[in-house]
Amino acid sequence: MGILDGKVAIVTGAGRGIGRGIALLAAKEGAKVIVNDFGGHFDGSGGAKSPADEVVDEIKKNGGEAAPNYESVSDFEGAKRIIQTAVDNYGQLNILINNAGILRDRMVFKMSEEEFDAVFAVHAKGTWNCMRHASAYWRDQHKAGNILNPRIVSMTSDAGLLGNPGQTNYGGAKAAIAAMAVICAGELSRYGVTSNAIAPMARTRLTVDATPQTAEMLGKPVPEGEFDFQHPDNVAPMAIYLASDDAKDVTGRVFRVGGDKVWLFQGWHTVGSISKGKARWEPKELGPKVGEMVKKAPPPEDLTSVFSEILG
């Protein structure tokens, strides 16, 4: 018996890396899986069917059930066809895992409009596209009395939650995904849907090929037989748990997952305040007060401290 027996799952960007690991584990845990992958390079260029097909073949070789889909999540109608692929092949949809992504890093003053738009189209709009069509399907099914206990798991990033230079497009989109995950949790709870997000820490094309500076911080693969903290498959168990009925009471949450560790994010929260006492501030009055408040506040978490905790 698997934790996802009887479920039908869509995993976007499932041809490689984190998505591949999630798709394989979902199938191992009993789900029928739609393996979606556009098959492009890490920057979104190109396209091929082989990444999705290879994962489907591996799932079937291991005794599972899977079907490929090659749509780009950035296309609104294409995302609708992704959802329909699950219904057409397996009669229903229970789980949506939004994992597809690309990178086009550039400092803000050098980034082109196309580089910004392309990354937002895949990450932010692509996640919303799939959420939009899946939630409409689940709403209709719920109203018809077909209780599917749906799950949404979306991939955010420390680049958006903590900030990372050179990634205003990627970080901005990933911050949006975290917000959408929380908002959808509130909007869709009446239909039995849970929605959560994961910020993965793993060695993938996006953290090695596209961002060499991150690869240096993550370190090199460990010798065979030793636990590899940065292996992308380490993210899959948390994604599968959140996709299961066991996680019915976990929703609107954002987690960081890496190696053997799981962190729970609390998100933006107040760490200080000042008040003039029912009177409007003058700009020159604010300087000393704001400066004092900032000095008293705990320092914000950053990527350097995160990597130090993990690797140190």
C-alpha positions as CSV (number, residue, x, y, z in Angstrom):
1,M,0.0,0.0,0.0
2,G,1.3,3.4,-1.0
3,I,0.5,6.8,0.5
4,L,-1.0,7.9,-2.8
5,D,-2.9,4.7,-3.8
6,G,-5.8,5.6,-6.0
7,K,-4.7,9.1,-6.7
8,V,-3.9,10.8,-10.0
9,A,-1.1,13.4,-9.9
10,I,0.3,15.9,-12.3
11,V,3.9,16.9,-11.9
12,T,5.1,19.8,-14.1
13,G,8.7,20.1,-15.1
14,A,9.0,16.4,-14.3
15,G,11.5,15.4,-16.9
16,R,14.6,16.2,-14.9
17,G,15.9,17.1,-11.4
18,I,13.4,17.7,-8.6
19,G,10.4,17.1,-10.7
20,R,11.7,13.8,-12.0
21,G,12.3,12.6,-8.4
22,I,8.8,13.6,-7.3
23,A,7.1,11.9,-10.3
24,L,9.0,8.6,-9.7
25,L,8.2,8.6,-6.0
26,A,4.6,9.5,-6.6
27,A,4.3,6.5,-8.9
28,K,6.1,4.3,-6.3
29,E,3.6,5.4,-3.7
30,G,0.7,4.3,-5.9
31,A,-0.3,7.4,-7.9
32,K,-1.0,7.5,-11.6
33,V,1.2,10.3,-12.9
34,I,1.0,12.8,-15.7
35,V,4.7,13.6,-16.4
36,N,4.6,17.1,-17.9
37,D,7.8,18.6,-19.4
38,F,8.3,21.0,-22.2
39,G,11.8,19.6,-22.6
40,G,13.6,22.9,-22.9
41,H,17.0,24.1,-21.7
42,F,17.3,25.7,-18.2
43,D,16.7,29.1,-19.9
44,G,13.4,27.9,-21.5
45,S,14.8,27.7,-25.0
46,G,14.4,24.6,-27.2
47,G,12.0,21.8,-26.5
48,A,12.0,18.0,-26.7
49,K,9.7,15.1,-25.8
50,S,12.5,12.8,-24.6
51,P,12.7,14.1,-21.0
52,A,9.0,13.4,-20.2
53,D,9.1,10.1,-22.2
54,E,12.1,8.8,-20.4
55,V,10.5,9.4,-17.0
56,V,7.2,7.7,-18.2
57,D,9.2,4.7,-19.4
58,E,11.0,4.5,-16.1
59,I,7.8,4.6,-14.1
60,K,6.3,1.9,-16.3
61,K,9.4,-0.2,-16.1
62,N,9.0,-0.1,-12.3
63,G,5.4,-1.3,-12.5
64,G,3.7,2.1,-12.2
65,E,1.3,4.0,-14.5
66,A,2.1,7.2,-16.2
67,A,1.5,9.3,-19.3
68,P,3.5,12.1,-20.8
69,N,2.5,15.7,-21.5
70,Y,4.7,18.2,-23.4
71,E,2.8,21.5,-22.9
72,S,4.4,24.7,-21.6
73,V,2.8,25.7,-18.4
74,S,3.2,29.3,-19.5
75,D,0.5,28.9,-22.1
76,F,-3.0,29.4,-20.5
77,E,-4.8,26.9,-22.9
78,G,-1.8,24.6,-22.7
79,A,-2.1,24.4,-19.0
80,K,-5.8,23.5,-19.4
81,R,-4.8,20.7,-21.6
82,I,-2.3,19.5,-19.0
83,I,-5.3,19.1,-16.5
84,Q,-7.4,17.5,-19.2
85,T,-4.7,15.0,-19.9
86,A,-5.1,13.6,-16.4
87,V,-8.9,13.4,-16.7
88,D,-8.7,11.8,-20.2
89,N,-6.1,9.2,-19.2
90,Y,-7.2,8.3,-15.7
91,G,-10.7,9.8,-15.1
92,Q,-9.8,12.3,-12.5
93,L,-7.2,14.6,-10.9
94,N,-6.3,14.6,-7.2
95,I,-2.8,16.2,-7.1
96,L,-1.1,19.2,-8.8
97,I,2.6,19.7,-8.2
98,N,3.8,22.9,-9.8
99,N,7.5,22.4,-10.4
100,A,8.3,23.7,-13.9
101,G,10.8,26.5,-14.0
102,I,13.6,28.3,-16.0
103,L,16.3,30.8,-15.2
104,R,17.6,33.9,-16.9
105,D,19.7,35.7,-14.3
106,R,20.8,39.2,-14.8
107,M,21.4,42.3,-12.6
108,V,18.3,44.5,-12.6
109,F,20.0,47.3,-14.6
110,K,21.0,44.8,-17.4
111,M,17.9,42.6,-17.5
112,S,15.9,42.8,-20.6
113,E,12.1,42.9,-20.7
114,E,12.1,39.6,-22.5
115,E,14.3,38.0,-19.8
116,F,11.9,39.3,-17.1
117,D,8.8,38.3,-18.9
118,A,10.0,34.8,-19.8
119,V,10.8,33.8,-16.2
120,F,7.6,35.3,-14.8
121,A,5.6,33.5,-17.6
122,V,6.9,30.0,-16.5
123,H,7.1,30.4,-12.8
124,A,4.4,32.9,-11.7
125,K,1.9,32.7,-14.6
126,G,2.6,29.0,-15.2
127,T,1.9,28.1,-11.6
128,W,-1.3,30.3,-11.7
129,N,-2.4,28.8,-15.0
130,C,-2.3,25.3,-13.6
131,M,-3.9,26.3,-10.3
132,R,-6.6,28.1,-12.2
133,H,-7.7,25.2,-14.4
134,A,-7.2,22.5,-11.7
135,S,-9.2,24.5,-9.1
136,A,-12.1,25.1,-11.6
137,Y,-12.2,21.3,-12.2
138,W,-12.1,20.5,-8.5
139,R,-14.8,23.1,-7.7
140,D,-17.1,21.5,-10.3
141,Q,-16.4,18.0,-9.0
142,H,-17.1,19.0,-5.4
143,K,-20.4,20.6,-6.4
144,A,-21.3,17.4,-8.1
145,G,-20.6,15.4,-5.0
146,N,-17.3,13.9,-6.2
147,I,-15.0,14.5,-3.2
148,L,-11.4,14.2,-4.4
149,N,-9.5,15.7,-1.5
150,P,-7.3,17.7,-3.8
151,R,-3.7,18.8,-3.1
152,I,-1.6,21.6,-4.6
153,V,2.2,21.7,-3.9
154,S,4.1,24.5,-5.5
155,M,7.8,25.2,-5.7
156,T,9.0,28.5,-4.3
157,S,12.6,29.5,-3.6
158,D,14.9,31.1,-1.0
159,A,15.7,33.5,-3.8
160,G,12.2,34.9,-3.5
161,L,11.7,34.4,0.3
162,L,15.1,35.8,1.3
163,G,16.3,37.6,-1.8
164,N,19.3,36.8,-4.1
165,P,21.2,39.4,-6.2
166,G,20.8,38.9,-9.9
167,Q,17.4,37.3,-9.7
168,T,14.7,40.1,-9.6
169,N,12.8,38.0,-12.2
170,Y,13.2,34.6,-10.7
171,G,13.1,35.7,-7.0
172,G,10.1,38.0,-7.7
173,A,8.2,35.1,-9.4
174,K,9.1,32.7,-6.6
175,A,7.9,35.1,-4.0
176,A,4.6,35.4,-5.9
177,I,4.3,31.6,-5.9
178,A,4.6,31.5,-2.1
179,A,1.9,34.1,-1.8
180,M,-0.4,32.3,-4.3
181,A,0.0,29.1,-2.4
182,V,-1.2,30.8,0.8
183,I,-4.0,32.6,-0.9
184,C,-5.3,29.5,-2.7
185,A,-5.3,27.7,0.6
186,G,-7.9,30.2,1.9
187,E,-9.9,30.4,-1.3
188,L,-10.1,26.6,-2.0
189,S,-10.5,25.2,1.5
190,R,-14.3,24.9,1.1
191,Y,-13.7,22.4,-1.7
192,G,-11.3,20.3,0.4
193,V,-8.2,21.6,-1.4
194,T,-5.0,22.1,0.5
195,S,-2.2,24.3,-0.9
196,N,1.3,24.5,0.3
197,A,4.7,25.5,-1.1
198,I,8.3,24.1,-0.9
199,A,11.5,26.0,-1.2
200,P,13.9,23.3,-2.3
201,M,17.6,23.2,-1.7
202,A,19.2,20.8,-4.2
203,R,21.7,20.4,-7.0
204,T,19.8,20.8,-10.3
205,R,20.4,22.4,-13.7
206,L,19.0,25.7,-12.2
207,T,21.5,25.7,-9.3
208,V,24.5,24.3,-11.1
209,D,24.5,25.0,-14.8
210,A,22.6,28.3,-14.6
211,T,24.1,29.7,-11.4
212,P,27.7,28.6,-10.9
213,Q,28.0,30.8,-7.8
214,T,25.3,28.8,-6.1
215,A,26.9,25.5,-7.2
216,E,30.1,26.6,-5.4
217,M,28.2,27.2,-2.2
218,L,26.3,23.9,-2.5
219,G,29.4,21.9,-2.9
220,K,30.2,18.9,-5.1
221,P,28.5,15.5,-5.2
222,V,29.6,13.3,-2.3
223,P,31.3,9.9,-2.8
224,E,29.1,7.0,-3.6
225,G,27.5,5.4,-0.5
226,E,27.5,8.7,1.5
227,F,24.4,10.7,2.1
228,D,24.2,13.5,-0.5
229,F,22.6,16.5,1.1
230,Q,22.1,18.2,-2.2
231,H,20.6,15.4,-4.2
232,P,17.3,16.6,-5.8
233,D,15.5,13.4,-4.8
234,N,15.7,14.5,-1.2
235,V,12.9,17.0,-1.9
236,A,10.4,14.4,-3.1
237,P,9.3,12.8,0.2
238,M,8.0,16.1,1.5
239,A,6.2,16.9,-1.7
240,I,4.6,13.4,-1.6
241,Y,3.6,13.8,2.0
242,L,1.9,17.1,1.3
243,A,0.1,15.5,-1.6
244,S,-1.3,12.8,0.5
245,D,-4.4,12.4,2.7
246,D,-2.2,12.4,5.7
247,A,-1.5,16.1,5.2
248,K,-5.2,17.1,5.2
249,D,-4.7,19.5,8.1
250,V,-1.5,21.2,6.6
251,T,-2.4,24.0,4.3
252,G,-1.3,27.6,3.6
253,R,2.2,26.7,4.7
254,V,5.7,27.3,3.2
255,F,8.5,24.9,3.9
256,R,12.2,24.8,3.0
257,V,13.4,21.3,2.2
258,G,17.0,20.1,1.7
259,G,18.8,16.9,2.5
260,D,17.5,15.5,5.7
261,K,16.1,18.8,6.9
262,V,12.7,20.5,6.8
263,W,12.2,24.1,7.9
264,L,8.8,25.8,8.4
265,F,8.7,29.5,7.2
266,Q,6.5,31.9,9.0
267,G,6.6,34.6,6.3
268,W,6.5,38.3,6.8
269,H,5.9,39.3,10.4
270,T,6.2,42.4,12.5
271,V,9.5,42.8,14.4
272,G,9.1,46.4,15.6
273,S,6.8,49.4,15.5
274,I,6.7,53.1,16.4
275,S,3.8,55.4,17.0
276,K,3.4,59.2,17.4
277,G,0.2,58.9,19.3
278,K,-2.8,59.9,17.1
279,A,-0.8,62.5,15.2
280,R,0.7,62.6,11.7
281,W,4.5,62.2,11.5
282,E,6.7,64.8,10.0
283,P,9.3,63.3,7.6
284,K,12.3,64.6,9.6
285,E,10.9,63.1,12.8
286,L,10.9,59.6,11.4
287,G,14.6,59.3,10.8
288,P,15.8,58.8,14.4
289,K,12.8,56.6,15.3
290,V,13.0,54.3,12.3
291,G,16.8,54.0,12.7
292,E,16.4,53.0,16.3
293,M,13.7,50.5,15.4
294,V,15.8,48.9,12.7
295,K,18.8,48.6,15.0
296,K,16.8,46.8,17.6
297,A,15.3,44.3,15.1
298,P,16.9,40.9,14.5
299,P,18.9,40.7,11.3
300,P,17.1,39.2,8.4
301,E,18.0,35.7,7.3
302,D,20.0,35.5,4.1
303,L,21.3,32.8,1.8
304,T,24.8,32.9,3.2
305,S,23.6,32.1,6.7
306,V,21.3,29.3,5.3
307,F,24.2,27.7,3.4
308,S,26.5,28.0,6.5
309,E,23.9,26.2,8.6
310,I,23.5,23.4,6.1
311,L,27.1,22.9,5.1
312,G,28.8,23.9,8.4
